[in-house]
Amino acid sequence: MTKDFYAALKERRSYYGINKDIKVSDERIKEIVEFAVKYTPSAFNSQTARLVILSGASHDKLWDLTTETLRKVVGDGNFEGTQQKMDSFKAGYGTVLFFEDEVVIKSLQEQFAQYADNFPIWSNQASGMHQLVVWTALEAEGLGASLQHYNPLIDDEVKEEWNIPRNWKLIAQMPFGNPTAPVVEKEFLPLEDRVKFFK
């Protein structure tokens, strides 16, 4: 990794200016995602996360598919802003798709009925952790990414196109690539209003 954990977490941002000119190998990207899936915690060690990496033609296809789906919803009349956003994602090198396995969640609900209502919540929390781990690791490699949520609009098309199991629920999409534009500095609320410490 080119940055330590704290630096990568601090510098992680939503990059909307990205291109395909990356210096990180496909093997390294796969390694990052597999590391996140293996070591990111989940409630009851349920390991519900399912991740898919799209690059090359598959990455382009995802954003073409999303564009056409949104065009049906938005219409051609006011589509320019949406088209620009779709083009910016497609300009990247790849996309990580984050899913959660609903069969595992349902099984846990049946096994531990007293916690049944919590398992979908814990599943979403685990997915959020996976997203942060992958996002931060990509930042550490010098890549820019953002987190998108075009589900459930694109769920059926994505599952059909890449033969994704029906029981995998799409949670988020993370387009990534070589950063080509600076990001806006973040503003922070006062920490004393957000953190309490007692001894």
C-alpha positions as CSV (number, residue, x, y, z in Angstrom):
1,M,0.0,0.0,0.0
2,T,1.2,3.5,-0.8
3,K,-0.5,5.1,2.2
4,D,-1.0,4.0,5.8
5,F,-4.5,3.4,7.1
6,Y,-5.0,6.7,8.8
7,A,-3.8,8.7,5.7
8,A,-6.0,6.7,3.4
9,L,-9.1,7.1,5.5
10,K,-8.4,10.8,5.9
11,E,-7.9,11.3,2.2
12,R,-10.7,9.1,1.0
13,R,-13.3,11.2,-1.0
14,S,-16.0,10.8,-3.6
15,Y,-14.1,11.1,-6.9
16,Y,-16.4,11.9,-9.9
17,G,-13.5,12.7,-12.2
18,I,-11.8,9.4,-13.0
19,N,-10.4,7.6,-16.1
20,K,-9.2,4.2,-17.1
21,D,-5.5,5.0,-17.0
22,I,-4.7,3.2,-13.7
23,K,-1.3,1.8,-12.6
24,V,-2.8,-0.9,-10.4
25,S,-3.1,-4.4,-11.8
26,D,-6.3,-6.4,-12.0
27,E,-4.7,-9.0,-9.7
28,R,-4.2,-6.3,-7.0
29,I,-7.7,-5.1,-7.3
30,K,-9.0,-8.6,-6.9
31,E,-6.7,-9.0,-3.9
32,I,-8.1,-5.9,-2.3
33,V,-11.7,-7.1,-2.7
34,E,-11.0,-10.6,-1.5
35,F,-9.1,-9.2,1.6
36,A,-12.2,-7.0,2.4
37,V,-14.6,-9.9,2.0
38,K,-12.5,-12.2,4.1
39,Y,-11.6,-9.9,7.0
40,T,-14.4,-7.4,7.4
41,P,-16.6,-8.4,10.3
42,S,-20.2,-9.3,10.2
43,A,-22.8,-10.1,12.9
44,F,-22.7,-13.7,14.1
45,N,-19.8,-14.1,11.6
46,S,-22.6,-14.5,9.1
47,Q,-20.3,-13.5,6.1
48,T,-23.3,-12.3,4.1
49,A,-21.3,-10.0,1.8
50,R,-21.0,-10.9,-1.9
51,L,-18.9,-8.6,-4.1
52,V,-18.6,-8.5,-7.9
53,I,-15.8,-6.7,-9.8
54,L,-16.6,-5.4,-13.2
55,S,-13.9,-4.0,-15.5
56,G,-13.4,-3.5,-19.2
57,A,-16.5,-4.2,-21.3
58,S,-18.4,-5.3,-18.3
59,H,-17.8,-2.0,-16.5
60,D,-18.9,-0.1,-19.6
61,K,-22.0,-2.3,-20.0
62,L,-23.1,-1.6,-16.4
63,W,-23.2,2.1,-16.9
64,D,-24.8,1.8,-20.4
65,L,-27.5,-0.4,-18.8
66,T,-27.9,2.1,-15.9
67,T,-28.2,5.0,-18.4
68,E,-30.9,3.3,-20.4
69,T,-32.8,2.3,-17.2
70,L,-32.7,5.9,-15.9
71,R,-33.7,7.3,-19.3
72,K,-36.9,5.3,-19.1
73,V,-37.5,6.8,-15.6
74,V,-36.4,10.4,-16.2
75,G,-37.2,10.8,-19.9
76,D,-35.2,12.5,-22.6
77,G,-36.4,16.0,-21.8
78,N,-34.3,16.6,-18.8
79,F,-31.5,14.0,-19.1
80,E,-28.4,16.0,-19.7
81,G,-27.2,16.1,-16.0
82,T,-27.9,12.4,-15.6
83,Q,-26.1,11.6,-18.8
84,Q,-23.0,13.5,-17.6
85,K,-23.0,11.7,-14.3
86,M,-23.3,8.3,-16.1
87,D,-20.5,9.2,-18.5
88,S,-18.3,10.2,-15.5
89,F,-18.8,6.7,-14.0
90,K,-18.3,4.9,-17.3
91,A,-15.0,6.8,-17.8
92,G,-13.6,4.9,-14.9
93,Y,-11.7,1.7,-15.0
94,G,-14.1,-0.6,-13.1
95,T,-16.9,-0.9,-10.6
96,V,-17.3,-3.0,-7.5
97,L,-20.9,-4.2,-6.9
98,F,-21.9,-4.8,-3.3
99,F,-24.5,-7.5,-2.6
100,E,-25.9,-9.2,0.5
101,D,-27.0,-12.8,0.5
102,E,-30.6,-12.9,1.6
103,V,-30.7,-16.7,2.0
104,V,-28.1,-16.5,4.8
105,I,-30.0,-13.6,6.4
106,K,-33.3,-15.5,6.3
107,S,-31.6,-18.6,7.7
108,L,-30.2,-16.7,10.7
109,Q,-33.6,-15.1,11.3
110,E,-35.1,-18.6,11.5
111,Q,-32.2,-19.9,13.7
112,F,-32.2,-17.0,16.1
113,A,-35.9,-15.8,16.1
114,Q,-35.4,-13.4,19.0
115,Y,-33.0,-11.4,16.8
116,A,-35.0,-11.8,13.6
117,D,-35.7,-8.1,13.1
118,N,-32.1,-7.2,13.6
119,F,-30.5,-9.4,11.0
120,P,-31.4,-7.2,8.0
121,I,-30.0,-4.2,9.9
122,W,-26.8,-6.0,10.8
123,S,-26.5,-7.1,7.2
124,N,-26.6,-3.4,6.0
125,Q,-24.1,-2.5,8.7
126,A,-21.7,-5.2,7.5
127,S,-22.2,-4.1,3.9
128,G,-21.3,-0.5,4.9
129,M,-18.1,-1.8,6.5
130,H,-17.2,-3.7,3.4
131,Q,-17.8,-0.6,1.3
132,L,-15.5,1.5,3.6
133,V,-12.7,-1.1,3.6
134,V,-12.7,-1.4,-0.2
135,W,-13.0,2.4,-0.7
136,T,-10.2,3.1,1.7
137,A,-8.0,0.3,0.2
138,L,-8.5,1.7,-3.3
139,E,-7.6,5.2,-2.0
140,A,-4.4,3.7,-0.5
141,E,-3.5,2.4,-4.0
142,G,-3.9,5.9,-5.4
143,L,-7.3,5.2,-7.0
144,G,-10.4,7.4,-6.8
145,A,-13.9,6.0,-6.2
146,S,-17.4,7.0,-5.3
147,L,-20.4,5.2,-3.9
148,Q,-23.6,5.0,-5.9
149,H,-27.1,3.6,-5.3
150,Y,-29.0,2.9,-8.5
151,N,-30.6,-0.2,-6.9
152,P,-33.3,-1.4,-7.1
153,L,-33.8,0.2,-10.5
154,I,-31.1,-1.9,-12.1
155,D,-31.2,-5.0,-10.0
156,D,-33.0,-7.3,-12.5
157,E,-30.8,-6.3,-15.5
158,V,-27.6,-6.7,-13.5
159,K,-28.6,-10.1,-12.2
160,E,-29.5,-11.2,-15.7
161,E,-26.5,-9.8,-17.5
162,W,-23.9,-11.3,-15.1
163,N,-25.8,-14.4,-14.0
164,I,-26.0,-13.2,-10.4
165,P,-27.9,-15.4,-8.0
166,R,-31.5,-14.2,-7.3
167,N,-30.9,-14.3,-3.6
168,W,-28.1,-11.7,-3.8
169,K,-29.5,-8.3,-2.9
170,L,-27.7,-5.3,-4.6
171,I,-26.8,-2.7,-2.1
172,A,-24.4,-0.3,-3.8
173,Q,-22.1,0.3,-6.8
174,M,-18.6,1.7,-6.5
175,P,-17.1,3.0,-9.8
176,F,-13.3,3.6,-9.5
177,G,-10.4,4.7,-11.6
178,N,-7.5,7.1,-11.9
179,P,-8.4,10.4,-10.3
180,T,-8.5,13.2,-12.9
181,A,-10.0,16.1,-10.9
182,P,-9.5,17.6,-7.5
183,V,-12.1,16.8,-4.9
184,V,-13.8,19.4,-2.6
185,E,-12.4,19.7,0.9
186,K,-14.7,18.3,3.5
187,E,-16.2,20.4,6.2
188,F,-16.5,18.9,9.7
189,L,-18.9,19.5,12.5
190,P,-17.3,20.2,15.9
191,L,-16.1,17.0,17.4
192,E,-17.2,18.1,20.9
193,D,-20.8,17.9,19.6
194,R,-20.3,14.4,18.2
195,V,-18.0,12.5,20.6
196,K,-18.5,12.1,24.4
197,F,-15.7,10.7,26.6
198,F,-16.3,9.5,30.2
199,K,-13.9,8.0,32.7
